Amino acid sequence: MKAIIFSLIGVLSCVFSFGQENAAKPKIGYDSFIKQVNHSFKLTDSEISKDVSGEIILDIRVNEFGKIDSADIAKDIENGMGLRLLKAVKMSGDWEPANRNGTPLASWVRFPYKVLSFKESENSAKIIKAEPIEGMSTFIEKFYKNFQYPPEALKAGLSGEYELNFVVKEDGKVTAVKLKNDPGYGVLTSAQRALNKAGKWKPATQNGEAVKSSVIVPFKLSLKEFRSHI
């Protein structure tokens, strides 16, 4: 059995302003602000499955009262991600406005936000992968035991190696189940049923916090192999 691989969100962020003597800054401090943004900005199941990565750049205007009153998405990864990040930034607290000689004034702040790929995230944080609660060996045994060949697949003499891709959410629930190179014949439906009966999952953790992760489980569609696991 191949090792499970997964994707996580990671961040490498900095904030700076253009041409101000004293730049605008989050009231709660940069570290707490970034932590709050990370908590609020979540990748969708589809984005996790595709291992989406790259940089989003927001230009935000902090007015003299410390409120974000305007913004521009200078760079996006996929349609809609920049808007979701902007919403997370706005939810993460007020700012101390820029000032010149003690006078508050509006300023533009650039906020680059890095979404890390699986490999980048693995190298930058303490990660524990998602895993079956009863262990991988028991999971595989239960999966094969509960997998039922669709009659159409048996009639067609279908066999081969396939990969189940699914997301394990923060609460351990499995969602977004897909079959790479799905041959049809009801194989995905049968595999999903076997997956649901093969046991619960412990979510992945990043720096001690439960996170969504994408999991790939290879399996072999062969009547001989199937019977050997019963």
Secondary structure by P-SEA (a helix, b strand, c coil): cccccbbbbbbbcccccccccccccccccaaaaaaaaaaaccccaaaaaacbbbbbbbbbbbcccccccccccccccccaaaaaaaaaaaacccccccccccbbbbbbbbbbbbbccaaaaaaccccccccccccaaaaaaaaaaaccccaaaaaabbbbbbbbbbbbcccccccccccccccccaaaaaaaaaaaacbbbbbbbcccbbbbbbbbbbbbbcaaaaaaac
